[in-house]
Structures are given as structure tokens and as C-alpha cells.
Amino acid sequence: MSYFSHLECSVPCGAGPYDPNKIHHLCACGAPLLARYDLARARAWSRDTLTDREPTMWRYREMMPLVNAERPVTLGEGFTPLIHATRLGRAVGLTSVHIKDESLNPTNSFKARGLSAAVTRAFHLGAKVLAIPSAGNAANAMAAYAASAGLEARVFMPRDVKAPFIRECQLYGAAVELVDGLITDAGRVAAEKGTPLGWYDVSTLKEPYRIEGKKTMGYELAEQSGWRLPDWIIYPTGGGTGMVGMWKAFDEMERLGWISGPRPRMVTVQAAGCAPIVRAFDAHHEKAEPWVGAHTLADGLRVPRAIGDFLILRAIRESGGTALAVSDEEMVAGMREMGRLEGVSAAPEGGAAVAALRHLVKRGAIRQAEVVVLFNTGGALKYLEVLE
Ligand SMILES: *Cc1c(COP(=O)(O)O)cnc(C)c1O
């Protein structure tokens, strides 16, 4: 049984609490909502109960957004391997580099986690039609989980999205609409069409549950490392659900009494052609200005404006981390390096994490024996054109 109790404003602005049995998107103040749990009661839940559970993210169901005896909409997402990347580590001069390989999720990216959680709630809240603006991976994941739950999927993607993303949505029976512009434009069109028709919007952080799926990466890192967190987490950041989700997971696990001690330094990696969070971090701003003229071959990082910008910046700063941008050429070199040295199939976003690692080592930020985890957020197969 889950300890899920209510939704709360992420600012927090004082509005709410919001009832988990009703459909909510944003707080009345316009900020994202976060799921909250009865942590006082949850402290009775021992992490030892995990040992004989299923190897999916739903092994943490006590801290997942389920009401009463609801069952998750699952395709086996999560509990991905944490690989000790000894050859990559040696190449950069470190002894403890690890790769969390999210390419092994259903539909080939970590978006599966967020959409499994979001579609689960949408299904139990009675939604019939789900709509999503996406640069590619989120649409594939949404279409797959919608199919599994028997719901209708409407996908809005930028016109220049790579063909495999379109075909895979169609494979799962989703209706695909291509929109001129970027993911923010796709979001606008999705809202214009969907709001009057009552479609359930599963945009990043515009519904409260994708982050709950993404946070399980934080729980897994702890569990797979014997309840000790790494010194550094290097994470390719677009909308920021992964960063914000993991930071939330660390907070929850501390309150559960599962972990203690220093938290990892959180590193946001963005593309040189679209780096709103990096720019805001460098300027000591609490929010990020929209990036004009965004361009990068890493579709997941082509997010000119993130509604959770202040939450991402908060996590980086509270952790003593940093934010940096890498070029498209560096990302592709990083993909090849992860492939050649570790046998891991990386999306350009995973390649960006390798490039960022090299920069941080060069700056002397990371010491030789510190434990580093790189997130390979997706696989290479849908991006083969960038390797030609
Ligand atoms: C969406 C996406 C990202 C960005 O993830 P956020 O958690 O939204 O910041 C990174 N990599 C890949 C492969 C993606 O699809």
C-alpha cells in the first residue's frame, strides 16, 4: 500500500493541499505540483522489504502515487543496470565512473519511468484521451503506456523530429501531429486543441506524476550502491524532471531514515545551442530566461523554456553542483566513446554526459577517486543519422 497523501505547490505558495483523487495539473499560482506522502507513517517501511521485489521502479510502490489498491500501468520500466565503467574511467583518469544505463527501459529511454507513473494516474482518474507535446522520447513512451492501458494518445512533435520517433508512435496506435517550431510550440498547439476537448495533458511538470516516475532513479542509485550515494551525478537536462525528481528522492529517503550523509553534487548538462539553465546558473538567477533560436541534435535537450526552471536551479545550488554546456560535436564524440569503451549504446544526451565529465576533470573539479555516475538517458538506435 502507498503512503501517497496529497499534492502540494512546489514553490510552495500556500494554496492547496490538493486532493489526489481529482485531476490536477498546475497549482492555482501556475507552478508545478508535487506529490506528498505520509512520511511519519512511512518510516515504518523498512528498505529490507525490497530484496524479493520485482526489478521495476514499482518496487518502491509505498512511495509512488497509487491510491488504495490501484495497480500500475507497467511495461517493466526501471531497475536499469548501474555499470562500473572502468575503461571510460581510465580514459579520463578516474577510478570510479559508473553509467546508469537508461537505454534499457521500454521504448529505449528513461522517459518510460515518468510516463508509466503519469499514465497510471491518468487511467485511475478516468482520463480517456492523453495529449503530449514531445521532442520524441516522451511521445514514444506515452504512446506505449496509453496503448497498454487502452487509452487514446495524441502526440504533438516538432516537424523536424527524427523519423523513428514518428514511426514508433504510430506503431503504438497514437495519432501524431507535426508542428512548425520547437517543443514549446508543440505544447501550445496541444493545449489549444486539447483543452476544449478535455484531453488529459501529460506535458513535463504540467502534471504532477512524471516526476514521481523519474525520482525512482534516485532510489535505485541508492539501493544499487548499498545505500551510499555517489559524489557526483552528471545528468543531461532538458525539462528537468530527472534532476528535480532525484533531488526529491534524496529528500524522501533521508526522511525515511534510509540514507544519511552528504548528497551528490548535481551537474546539469545542456547543449551549447540551448542552455537556458546554464546561463541562469552562471548569472545567479532563480529562474531562467527563454532561450532564443534553440538548436541541437540532442532533441531531449532542445527545451528553450522549462516550467520547473527554479526547481532545477535550486537542486544544483543546494547540492553544490554546477551546470555546463557542451557542443553537438562533443556529444557525438561522447556517444562513440561510450560505445567503444563500454559497449553501451548512447543517445546524444548520454554522449553529452561523457563530454561534461571530461570538462569537469580538466577543470580539476572531480578528484581521482570520487564516485561519479553518468546518466545515459536513452539509446543510440533512434539517432543513427547523427553517426553517419
Ligand atoms: C527528455 C530527455 C532528456 C531530458 O530530460 P529531463 O528530465 O526532461 O530534463 C535527456 N535525455 C533524453 C534521451 C531525453 O529523451
The ligand as a Gaussian input file, in Angstrom:
#p B3LYP/6-31G(d) Opt

LIG

0 1
 C       13.858000      14.114000     -22.361000
 C       15.255000      13.692000     -22.416000
 C       16.250000      14.314000     -21.634000
 C       15.930000      15.474000     -20.723000
 O       15.265000      15.015000     -19.595000
 P       14.595000      15.895000     -18.474000
 O       14.472000      15.012000     -17.300000
 O       13.277000      16.346000     -19.015000
 O       15.494000      17.062000     -18.197000
 C       17.521000      13.790000     -21.669000
 N       17.842000      12.746000     -22.470000
 C       16.935000      12.131000     -23.252000
 C       17.360000      10.986000     -24.109000
 C       15.612000      12.578000     -23.254000
 O       14.701000      11.969000     -24.016000

